C-alpha cells in the first residue's frame, strides 16, 4: 500500500531472486534469510490478534525494519520483472528515464497520501493534555496509566514547559526497583512509602521495601492536608490489581475517586 502495491511485487521477486542466486550473491541470500526468519518467528511469537485495529497498529510498529530490507530487495526484484517482461532483450531507454520514472512514482505516492498524512492542523493531543492539566490545583500529583495520559502529559510538561508544578508519577513504573530511587529527587512533593510498588495480583505483599497503592494514597493525602502537595489525581484509570475494582470511580481498598475533568 505504501508503494502503490508495486513495491510488494518487486520485493517478493527480489526475495525469490536472492534465494535462487544464493551462490552468486551470498549477501542478498543473507538479507532474504534474515527477512524470512523475522517474519515467521516474530508473528509466531506475537500473541496479539490482528483482527483488532489497535493491536494491528501495535504490530505494525515492528514492521519498519522489515520494510527497509524489502525496499532493498525491491531493486533486484524490479530488474528481474523487467527482464522477464522484455524477454531479456530490453530496448535502450532514453537518458534519465529511470530517474524520471522513480521521481514520478514518489510524486504519485506523495500526492495520493498527502491529505491523509497532513496533520499540521491537528492539535487534538495538545488540547487533550492541556484540558487534563486544567483540573489540577497547584502542586498536584497525577498518577498516570496508558499512552494517552503518560506520553501526552509528560511531553507537554517536559518539552513545552507546561505546568511544571504537577508531579507526574507513572503507576506501572513504580513497580520497577529503579524508579523510586531514580525519580525521587525530581518529585520532591511526592512521598513514596518504600522503594518499590507491589503491583501484582498476588494478595500477599512480600516482606521488604514494598508498598501498596493504598499506602501511597494514605501517605500523600496526609501531606495534602498539611499543604505539601495539591492532592492526588488518577489519569487513565487504575492499574488493575487485586485490590482495585474494575469499575469507574473506584480506587484501592478504602478509597474512591470523583471526576476531575478528564481525570479522577
Secondary structure as UniProt FT lines:
FT   TURN            2..5
FT   HELIX           6..20
FT   TURN            21..24
FT   HELIX           26..45
FT   TURN            50..51
FT   HELIX           53..60
FT   HELIX           61..63
FT   HELIX           64..85
FT   TURN            86..88
FT   TURN            95..96
FT   HELIX           97..117
FT   TURN            120..121
FT   HELIX           124..134
FT   TURN            138..139
FT   STRAND          141..144
FT   HELIX           147..160
FT   TURN            164..165
FT   STRAND          167..170
FT   HELIX           172..175
FT   HELIX           177..183
FT   HELIX           184..186
FT   TURN            188..189
FT   STRAND          196..197
FT   STRAND          210..211
FT   HELIX           213..225
FT   TURN            226..227
FT   STRAND          232..235
FT   TURN            242..243
FT   TURN            248..249
FT   TURN            253..254
FT   TURN            261..262
//
